[in-house]
C-alpha cells in the first residue's frame, strides 16, 4: 500500500509541479531565484520542525561534509532555475534535468546515447531560436548567444549534479543512509546564500504582487495569481520530494528508476501538449535516445531479463 501511495505522490506532485513552474516562467522567465528560495525555505522549515525536532537532534553525518554537499546542491538548483532566463524552452530544460548519470566510466554506451540525445535536442532548439527571433541580424545573433549561455549553465549544472551524486554515495557508504536528514540540511544551510540574490528576489516579489488578483474559494479572499501559483508550486514540490523519499525507502532501486523516468517523460508530454511548446520529430528522437540511454545506464533491461529468466526456470521446475 505504501508503494502505491508513494507512486501516486511522485506522479501527482512532480507532474503538477512542472505545470505551476511553467505558469510562473511564462509570466516572468527570470523568476527562478524566487521559486528556488521559496522551495528551500518551505522544505527547511518542515525539516527543522519534524526532522531535527527544532534543532535538538544532532546530525548523523558530520556538518563539514554537509557544507560541501550543500554548496554543490545550492549551485545546481540556482543555476538550473536561473537558466530559464536565457530563452531555454521548458521541454529542453526538462531533458537536461532528466539526466542523472555521467559518473561511471564503465558505461560508455549509455553516456554516449544520452550525450547524443541532448545534442540532437539542443541543435533543434537552437534552430528554433534563430527562426523565432524577429528583427535585425544583430538581434538574432544576440538572442542565439543569450540562449547559448543558458545551455552552458545547464551543462555545468548537469556535471556538477553528477559530481554531487558521487560525493553523496560516498557519504552514505561511510555513515549510512540518512536521506531525510540530508534533505533538511541541503535546503537549510544554503538559505544565507540567497542574500546574494535578495535584490532579484525582492523585485520579483513586487512583480508577483502586481499580478492579476484571483479569489481563493476556501478563504474567500483575492490574492495575486502568481503568488497562488508559487504556493502551489512549493506544495507540489514538497509532495514530489516526499514521494521520492518514500519510494527509495520502500521499493527496490529498479522500481524507483522506472517510476522516476516515466514521471519525467509524462512531465515532458504535459509541457508539450498543455502549453503548446514547439517540439519537432527530431526532438522526439533526441528525447527517446536520452531516456533509453538512462534505462541502459541503470541496467533496467538486464534486471528485467534476469527476472524473466528466473520465472522461466521456475516454470520448468514446476512442470
N, C-alpha and C positions, 0 to 999 in steps of 0.2 A: 504493500500500500504506500509506503514511504517513497518507493521508486517512482510510482505513477505520479504522486504528488510533486516530486522533485522535477520530473519531466515537464509537467504542466507549468510549474513555476518558471522553468527555463524558457519554454516556448512563449507563454503569455507575457512574462516580464521582459525578456530580451527583445522579442519582436515588436512589442508595443513601445519599448524604449527607443527603438530606431525611428518609429513614426513620429514621436514627440520631438526627438532631436532634429529630424528633418524639418518639422514645422518651425522650429526655432531658427534653424540655419537659413531657411528660405526668407525669413524676415530680415535677419541680421547675420550674414555669413561669418562675421568676426566675433560671434558670441561664445566661442569655445571656452574662453577663460572663466566666464561667469558660470557656465554649465559645469565645468570641471570643479570649480571651487564649491559650488552648491552640493555636488555629489560627494566630494571629500568631506565636507563639514557634516552632512547628514549621517554618513556611514561612521565617521569618527565619533559623533555624539552617541549613536546607538551602541558602538563598541565600548565606549567609556562607561556607559551605564550597565550593560549586560555582560560584557566580556571581562573587563578589568574591575568590576564592582566599585566604580567611582575612584579608580586608581589604586585600590588596596591590593590587587592581585599582581604579583611580580611576574615579569615575562619569563618564559622558559628558554627563549633564545636571547643571548646577550644583546644589549642595546646597540653596541658598536656594529654588530652585523646588520641590525635593522637599519641603521643610519645609511650604510652602503646600499642596501636593497631599496630603501625608500628614495634615495637620490635618483636611482635608475628609474623607479616606478613613477616618480613625480615628473621626471624629464619626458618619459614616454607618453604619459597621459596628457601633459600640457601640449607637447608637440603634435600629437595625433589630433587633438581638437583644434589647435590653432591653425593647422594645415588647411582646414576648411575655409580659411580666409583667403586662400590663394587659388580660387577658381577650381577647386577639386570637387568633382561630382560625387555625390553620396555613394553610388554603386562602386566607383573606383576606390573610394575611401574604405568601403567595407571589404573589398577584395584584398587590399593591403593588410587590413586588420584581421582578416581570416587566416593569415599565415602565422603560425606559431611554432616554427621549426628552425631550420638552418643552423643547428648547432651540433649535428652529428656528421662527421666527415665520411662515415661508412655508407651513407645512404645517398649516393650521388644521383641516382635516377630520380628520386622524389624531389631533391633540391633543384635539379635541372628542370623538371617539369613545372615546379612552382615558379621558378625564375622565368621560364618561357611564357607561362600563362600571364604573369604580371607584365612582362614585356609587351605581349600582344595587346592587352587591355590598355596599357599606358600609351602605346603608339596610336591606337584608335581614338583614345580620348584626346590626344594631342591634336589629331586632325580635326576633331570637333571644336576644339578651342580656336583653331585657325579659321574654320568655316564660320563659327558663331560670332567672331569679332568683327564689328562694323566700324567703319571709319578709315583713317589713313593707314598706310603700310606701317608707319612707326607705331601706331596704336596696336596693330596686330602683333608686331614683334614684342612690344611691352607686355601685352596680355599673355603671350606664349612664355616669355621669360618669367613672368609672375607665376604662371602655372608650374613651370619647372622648379621654382623654389619650393612650392608645395610638395611636388614629387620627391625632391631631395629630403625634405623634412620627414615624409612618410617612410622613406627608405632608411634614414638614420634611426627613426623610432623602431622600425622593424628589427634592425640589427641590435639595437640596444635592448629590445624586449627579449631577443634570443639569448643575449648575454645574461640578462636578469634571470631567465629560466634556468640557466646552468648554475648560477650562484644560489638560487632558491633550492634546487635539487641537492646541492652540496650541504646546505644548512639542514634540510630535512633528514638527510642521511646521518648527520652528526648529532642532531638534537631531537629528532623525531618530528612527526607532522603536527604542526600547530597552526592550521590554516586559518582558523577564526581569529587567533591572536595576530597572525601576520596581516590579516585583512584590516584589523583595527590600526596597527602601527603604520601600515602602508598608507593609510588615509589620514591618520592623526599627525604624525611627525612632519609631513610636508606643508601643513597649514600655514606656518610662518612664511614659507616661500611665496605665498600668494600676495604678500605685501609688495613684492616687486611688480605685481600686476594690478595693484589696487586702483590705479587711475583708470585702466581699461575696464575693470570690473564695475567701478562706480559709474562710468559713462554708460555702460550697458544697463545698469540699474535704472538710470534716468530714462533711457530709451524704452526699456520694458514698461516703466510706469506710464509712459505716454501712449502705449498701445491701446487698441480699442477695448473698452470695458465690456465684459460679459457677466451675466448674472449666474451665480452658482446656486442651483436649486436647494441644496442641503442647508446652506446658511442664509439664503435669501439676500445675498449681498453681491454687488457688482465689483469685479476685480479686473485689472488689465489682463487681457487674454494671454500675453506672453509670460506673465508670472504664473498663470494657471498651467500653461504648457511646461514651464520649468519645474513646477511642483510635481506634475505627473511624470516628467522625465526622471526626477530624483526617486520617486516611489518605485517606478518600474525598474530603474537601475538597481535598487536595493533588492527587489523581488528576484531579478535576474541573478544577481550575485549570490543570494541565499539559495536559490535553486541549484546553481552550480556547486555550491558548498555541500549541500545535502547529497547531491549526485555523486560527488567524489568520495564521500564517506560511506555511502550505502551501496554503490554499484561498482562493478569492475571497470578498469580503465578503458576497455573496448567499448562498453556501453556509453561511457562519458564522451569518448571521442565521436561516436556515431551521432549521439544526441546533439552535441555542440556543433558539429559540422553541418548536420541537417538544419539546425536552427539558423546558422549563418546563411545558408543557401535560401531558406524561406524569407529571411530578412531582406536579402538581395532582391528576391522576386517582388516582395511588397514595395520596396523602394522604386522598382522599375514600373510596376503596374499602377500603384496607387498615386504616385507623384509624377507619372509620365516622364521619367528620366530617360534620356536617349541611351539606347543600348542596341548595338548592331549585332549582326551574326558573328562577327569576329570577337566581339565582347563575350558572347556566349561560349565561343571556342576557348578563349583565354580563361574564363571562369571555370569551365569544365576541367581544363588542364590543371588549374590551381587546386581544385577540390580533389581531383583524382590523385595528384601528387601528395596531398595531405594524407589521404587514406592509405596510400602506399607507404608513406613515411611511418605512419602509426601501426603498420603491419596488420591492418584490418583484414585484408584478403587472406593473409597467412592464418590468422586466427579463425576465420570462417571456414577455410579449407580443412584445418585441423579438426574443428568441431564436426564438420561433415564426415570426415574420415572416421572419427570416433563413433559417430552414430551408425555408420555403415558396418563397422566391426561389431558393434553391439547387436545389430540386426542379424548378422551372420551367426553370432553365438546363440541367439535365441532360436534361430531356425535349425 
